[in-house]
Amino acid sequence: MTVQIPGFMQIGWVKGLITLVFIQAIINAIFTFNPSILLAVLLAEAAILAAVYVALRIKGRQKAPMRGENTAFQHRRKGLIFTVGGQDETVRISLAQQKPELIGFICTDKTKDRGYQLLKELGIDAEHYKLEEVDPLSIHEIRIKVELILEWMARKGLQKEDIAVDITGGTKTMTIGAFSVSEENEIDSQYIFCREYLNNKCVNGTQVALLISDFEHK
């Protein structure tokens, strides 16, 4: 098991190393009137600080844990947020597979009726869903509405690891807006790809449930 050291502890460790070890070593070297010892201590301190600096820089450049594996349906979700487009078949598939307690829909004026109809068909009451209408051309508005749904789910008691954002449906701007919010909040994201459609419906067994970002297991 790998233990992650919090950033403030890492900084504190560096300060402690400088204060307790190197400064004391420098003082001792000065009072012994030995320039070679003083130079060795200074070089050692510079080398270690350089190593710490490089390690922290590498850590800061680490990106979100991107997956892209067909494992999204292996994770049961208490909350799912969907960008809803012209077809709702992949939404139905995800709901049937992952069985969330809370559902969030990001819709446009053209897809909100489809969203409400799907909720009605599935018997989802108003306490367990939140539907937000957005302008598909405004990424800013899309981001705000996704944040509102995340806050609603949090008030309902859900944790980050309980939630995933499904970016399968909707416009490209809806996908960008929803995905960017999920990344910033370290929320898992998924995409449902269908290899074969029949009458605008995904043929059962041909879907691939891609887990895009897996913050839960990073």
C-alpha positions as CSV (number, residue, x, y, z in Angstrom):
1,M,0.0,0.0,0.0
2,T,1.4,3.4,-1.0
3,V,1.0,6.2,1.6
4,Q,0.6,9.7,0.2
5,I,2.2,12.4,2.3
6,P,0.2,15.6,2.3
7,G,1.7,18.6,0.7
8,F,2.0,20.6,3.9
9,M,3.8,17.7,5.6
10,Q,6.3,17.6,2.7
11,I,7.0,21.3,3.1
12,G,7.3,20.9,6.8
13,W,9.8,18.1,6.4
14,V,12.0,20.3,4.1
15,K,11.9,23.1,6.6
16,G,12.7,20.7,9.4
17,L,15.6,19.3,7.5
18,I,17.1,22.8,6.9
19,T,16.5,24.0,10.4
20,L,17.5,21.0,12.5
21,V,20.2,19.4,10.4
22,F,21.9,21.8,7.9
23,I,21.9,25.0,9.9
24,Q,23.3,23.2,12.8
25,A,25.9,21.5,10.6
26,I,26.9,24.9,9.1
27,I,27.3,26.4,12.6
28,N,29.5,23.5,13.7
29,A,31.6,23.8,10.6
30,I,32.1,27.5,11.1
31,F,33.2,27.1,14.7
32,T,35.6,24.3,13.8
33,F,37.2,26.7,11.3
34,N,37.2,24.0,8.6
35,P,36.3,25.4,5.2
36,S,36.2,22.0,3.6
37,I,33.5,20.8,6.0
38,L,31.5,24.0,5.5
39,L,31.7,23.6,1.7
40,A,30.7,19.9,1.9
41,V,27.6,20.8,4.0
42,L,26.5,23.5,1.6
43,L,26.9,21.3,-1.4
44,A,25.0,18.5,0.3
45,E,22.2,20.9,1.2
46,A,22.0,22.3,-2.3
47,A,21.8,18.7,-3.8
48,I,19.0,17.6,-1.5
49,L,17.0,20.8,-2.0
50,A,17.4,20.4,-5.7
51,A,16.2,16.8,-5.5
52,V,13.2,17.9,-3.4
53,Y,12.4,20.7,-5.8
54,V,12.4,18.3,-8.8
55,A,10.3,15.7,-7.0
56,L,7.6,18.4,-6.2
57,R,7.7,19.7,-9.7
58,I,7.1,16.2,-11.1
59,K,4.3,15.7,-8.6
60,G,2.7,19.0,-9.6
61,R,2.7,17.9,-13.2
62,Q,0.8,14.6,-12.6
63,K,-2.4,14.5,-14.5
64,A,-5.8,13.1,-13.6
65,P,-5.9,9.3,-13.8
66,M,-7.2,8.8,-17.3
67,R,-8.4,5.3,-18.1
68,G,-10.4,4.7,-21.2
69,E,-11.2,1.1,-20.2
70,N,-14.4,-0.7,-20.6
71,T,-15.0,-0.8,-16.8
72,A,-17.6,2.0,-16.1
73,F,-20.4,-0.5,-15.4
74,Q,-18.3,-2.3,-12.8
75,H,-18.8,0.7,-10.6
76,R,-22.2,1.2,-9.0
77,R,-23.0,4.9,-8.6
78,K,-25.3,6.6,-6.2
79,G,-25.4,9.6,-8.4
80,L,-25.2,10.0,-12.2
81,I,-25.1,13.2,-14.2
82,F,-26.0,13.0,-17.9
83,T,-25.6,15.4,-20.8
84,V,-28.8,14.6,-22.7
85,G,-28.9,14.7,-26.5
86,G,-31.2,13.5,-29.2
87,Q,-31.3,9.9,-28.1
88,D,-31.7,8.5,-24.6
89,E,-30.8,4.9,-25.2
90,T,-27.4,5.1,-23.6
91,V,-28.9,6.9,-20.6
92,R,-31.3,4.0,-20.2
93,I,-28.5,1.5,-20.4
94,S,-26.4,3.4,-17.8
95,L,-29.3,3.7,-15.4
96,A,-30.2,0.0,-15.7
97,Q,-26.6,-1.1,-15.2
98,Q,-25.5,1.3,-12.4
99,K,-28.9,1.9,-10.6
100,P,-28.2,5.4,-9.1
101,E,-30.3,6.8,-6.3
102,L,-30.0,10.4,-7.6
103,I,-30.0,11.5,-11.3
104,G,-29.0,14.8,-12.9
105,F,-29.9,15.8,-16.4
106,I,-28.2,18.6,-18.4
107,C,-30.7,19.4,-21.2
108,T,-31.3,22.0,-23.9
109,D,-34.8,23.4,-24.7
110,K,-35.0,20.7,-27.4
111,T,-34.1,17.8,-25.1
112,K,-35.7,18.7,-21.8
113,D,-39.0,17.1,-22.8
114,R,-37.2,13.9,-23.6
115,G,-35.5,14.0,-20.2
116,Y,-38.8,14.6,-18.4
117,Q,-40.5,11.8,-20.3
118,L,-37.7,9.3,-19.5
119,L,-37.9,10.2,-15.8
120,K,-41.7,9.7,-15.9
121,E,-41.3,6.3,-17.7
122,L,-38.8,5.1,-15.0
123,G,-40.9,6.4,-12.2
124,I,-38.3,8.8,-10.8
125,D,-39.9,11.2,-8.4
126,A,-38.9,14.9,-8.0
127,E,-36.8,14.1,-4.8
128,H,-34.4,12.0,-6.8
129,Y,-33.7,14.0,-9.9
130,K,-32.6,17.5,-10.9
131,L,-33.0,18.6,-14.5
132,E,-31.2,21.8,-15.6
133,E,-31.8,23.5,-19.0
134,V,-28.8,25.1,-20.6
135,D,-27.9,27.1,-23.7
136,P,-25.8,24.6,-25.7
137,L,-23.6,27.4,-27.0
138,S,-22.6,28.6,-23.5
139,I,-20.0,26.5,-21.9
140,H,-20.0,28.9,-18.9
141,E,-23.7,28.2,-18.3
142,I,-23.2,24.4,-18.8
143,R,-20.5,24.5,-16.2
144,I,-22.6,26.4,-13.7
145,K,-25.5,24.0,-14.1
146,V,-23.3,20.9,-13.6
147,E,-21.9,22.5,-10.4
148,L,-25.5,23.1,-9.2
149,I,-26.3,19.4,-9.6
150,L,-23.1,18.3,-7.9
151,E,-23.9,20.6,-5.0
152,W,-27.5,19.2,-4.8
153,M,-26.1,15.6,-4.7
154,A,-23.6,16.7,-2.0
155,R,-26.5,18.1,0.1
156,K,-28.2,14.7,-0.3
157,G,-25.2,13.1,1.4
158,L,-23.3,11.8,-1.6
159,Q,-19.5,11.8,-1.6
160,K,-17.3,12.4,-4.7
161,E,-16.6,8.7,-5.1
162,D,-20.4,8.0,-5.3
163,I,-20.8,10.2,-8.4
164,A,-20.0,9.9,-12.1
165,V,-20.6,12.3,-15.0
166,D,-21.8,10.6,-18.2
167,I,-20.8,12.8,-21.2
168,T,-22.2,10.5,-23.9
169,G,-25.1,12.6,-25.0
170,G,-25.6,16.2,-26.0
171,T,-23.5,18.6,-28.0
172,K,-19.8,18.8,-28.0
173,T,-20.0,22.0,-25.9
174,M,-22.1,20.2,-23.3
175,T,-19.5,17.4,-23.2
176,I,-16.7,20.0,-22.8
177,G,-18.5,21.9,-20.0
178,A,-19.5,18.8,-18.0
179,F,-16.1,17.1,-18.4
180,S,-14.2,20.1,-17.3
181,V,-16.3,20.4,-14.1
182,S,-15.9,16.7,-13.4
183,E,-12.1,17.0,-13.7
184,E,-11.8,20.1,-11.5
185,N,-13.9,18.5,-8.8
186,E,-12.2,15.1,-9.1
187,I,-15.4,13.3,-10.1
188,D,-15.2,10.2,-12.3
189,S,-16.5,10.5,-15.9
190,Q,-17.7,7.9,-18.3
191,Y,-18.7,7.6,-22.0
192,I,-21.0,4.9,-23.4
193,F,-20.1,3.8,-26.9
194,C,-22.3,1.6,-29.0
195,R,-20.8,-0.5,-31.8
196,E,-24.2,-1.1,-33.4
197,Y,-27.5,0.7,-33.6
198,L,-30.9,-0.5,-34.8
199,N,-33.8,2.0,-35.2
200,N,-31.7,4.6,-33.4
201,K,-31.3,2.3,-30.4
202,C,-28.1,0.7,-29.2
203,V,-28.2,-3.1,-29.8
204,N,-27.9,-4.8,-26.5
205,G,-24.5,-6.3,-25.9
206,T,-22.7,-4.0,-28.3
207,Q,-22.2,-1.2,-25.8
208,V,-18.7,-0.3,-24.4
209,A,-18.8,1.6,-21.1
210,L,-15.6,3.6,-21.0
211,L,-14.4,4.9,-17.7
212,I,-12.6,8.0,-18.7
213,S,-11.3,9.5,-15.4
214,D,-11.0,7.2,-12.4
215,F,-10.4,9.5,-9.4
216,E,-12.0,6.9,-7.1
217,H,-9.1,4.5,-7.6
218,K,-6.2,6.7,-8.3
